[in-house]
Amino acid sequence: MLRKTQTKHVLQGAHVGARQCLSTFLAPQTFKDTLAIANASKIERGLRIQTGIKANKIDIRTLLALPVTDSAHPYAMEYPWEKLVWSRGSNAASTYQKWYIAKTMAIYSTLFRHKIGCNEDDYISLRGWFMRAARTRAPPTLIVHSDRRVNRARVMRFQWNFLPREKWVRPSDNVAWYRPYIVMVLDEWEEKWGFFGGADVEY
């Protein structure tokens, strides 16, 4: 019989808070880089909204009505594997580009979620009120398909099984379709009440 993995040894699950505290004290630069990236993303979103309104001279509600996977959407996001340039041949790529592509695809393969037919956003937890609020904004069809993929993935994980290789989710199809709605909810909450003001009240 297989032995159960002790989550306390890898600081997962209920112990993830301890891992974050240890990483904050032992590697403060990593925490600072994470904050810098988050702030840069917020500034980039604001500039994208202003640029879109000035250039296209359209209402912000028209931009927000677009699908979040559209590059013109103010909250459009890209995962690292989406930013890879596949059109260039291996001979045309530099050594750094080859290394970056290999590193990104190695990380993508270790996520293993695409091997059971799930997108990256399918595994976002619903414990936070803002995640459940974002569920009400996402298209219902995508939510239903996501729930079906997750239910199928649970059965496959219990059976220690993977889909055939031709049915794996390709990196070009593994897009952020749900996470932008979460950021949208958080931005509206922060603009109205301040950052997580009154977050003890459940949604």
N, C-alpha and C positions, 0 to 999 in steps of 0.2 A: 504494500500500500504506500502511496506517495505521502511524504511528510508535508504537513502544512507549513507554509512560509511564515515565519515570525515577523509581523509587520513592525515590531518595535526595533528590530535589528536594522531595518532600512529606513526607519522613520517615515512610514507611510500611514495613510488612513487617519486615525485619531491623533497620531504622533507627528503629523505634518507641521503643526505649529512649532514644535521643538526644533524641527529641521530648519525652519525659516529663521528662528531666533539664533541658532548656531551659525547659520550662514551669514546672518547680519553682523555678528560679532567677530567671527573668524575670517570672513572675507567681505569687509565693508565696501570695498571697491565694486564688487559685483552688485551689491544693493544700490550703490550710487548710480551705476550704469543702468540698472533697471529703471530707477526713477527718471533718469535723464531720457531714456528711450520713451517712457510713458509721456513725459512732458513734451518731448519733441513730436510725438504722434498727435497730441492734443493741439499743438500749435499748427501742425500741418493740416489737420482737419479744419481749423478755423480759416486758415489761408485758402484752402481749397473751396470752402463755402463762399468766401468773399470774392475770390477770383471767378467762380462760376456765376455768381450773381452779376458782377460787373461786366464780364465778357459776354454772357448770353442774354443779360437783361431779362431774366425770368425770375419768377417768384421762388422763394426757398421751398415752398410747399410742392412746387413742380419737381424740384430736384429730389426731395424726400420721397416723392411718389414713385421714383424709379426703383427697380430691383437693387438690392444691396450688392449684388454681384456685378452691377454695372460700374465701370470705372468712373463715370460721371457722378455717381452718388457721393454725397459728402462723407458718408461713413464707410465707404468701400475699403476693404482690407485685403491684404495679400499675405499669404504664407510664404516662407522662404522658398519652398519648392516651386511656387508659381512664378517667382522672379528669375528663375534660371532661363538663360537664352539657349534654346534647343536648336535654333535654326543654323547656328554656326557649326561647322565641322570640327572634329576633334583635332585636326591639324591646325586650324585657324585659332583655336583657343590657346591662351597663354598658360604657363604652368600654374599660376595662381587660380585662374578660372577652372582648370581641371581639378585642382585641389578643392576649391569651393564647391564645385558640382559633386565631387565624390563625398565630401563631408556632409553636404545637405541631404544627398540621397541615402547615405548611411544612417543619418538620424531618422529620415523618413521610413526606412525599412525597419528600424528598431521600434517604431510606434506600433507596429503590427495590426493597427486597427483597420487599415486598408485591406489586410489579408482576410478579414472576416466581413468585408463588404460595408464597412462604416466609414463615414467621413470624420474629419477631425472635430467638427462641431457637434456631431451626434453624441459625443461623450461628455459634453458640458454638464456639470451637476446642476440640479434644480433646487438646491438647498437654500440659495439666497432669494430674497423676495424680488430682486431686480431681474434674476434669471426667469422667474415665473412670469413677471410682467412682460419681459421680452417675448415670451411664448405667445402672448395674446396679440403681439404685433406682427409676428412672422406669418407668412402665408399658411393657411391651414393645411393645404396639400403637402407642403414641405414638412410640416410638423408630423402629419400622419405617416409619411414615408420614412421620416427619421425614427419614429417609434417602432415601425415595423423592422427597420434595419437593426435597431438595438435589441429587439426581442429575438431576432434570428441570431444575432451575435452572441447573446447570452447562452442560447442553446448550444451553439458551436463551441463556446468556451468550456461549457460543462463537459462536452464530449472530447475536448482537446483536439479540435478539428479546424481546418482552414478551408477556404474556398479554393477551387482550381485557380491556377495562376492567371488564366485568361479572364477571370471574373474579379480580379483584384481591382480596387479603385485606383485609377491612374492619377498621377500628381496633377495633371491639368484639370481633372474633374473634382479634385479634393479642394474645394474653395470654401471661403468663409461666408456662409449663407445665414448663420444665426448669431454669431458673435457681434456683428455690427449693431444689431437691435439691442443687445445688452449695453453696449457703450452709449447708444442713443438714450436709453432709459437713465443711465447714470449721469449723463450730461444734463438732461432735463432736471433731474433731482438736485444736482449740484447747483444749477442756475437758479432754482426756485428756493431751496432750503439751505444751501451750503453743503459741503462735502459730508455725506452720510449723516446729516442732522436728523435726529429722530429715527435712526436706523433700527432701534429696538422694537419699533412697531412693525409687526408682520404685515406683508402685503395680502 
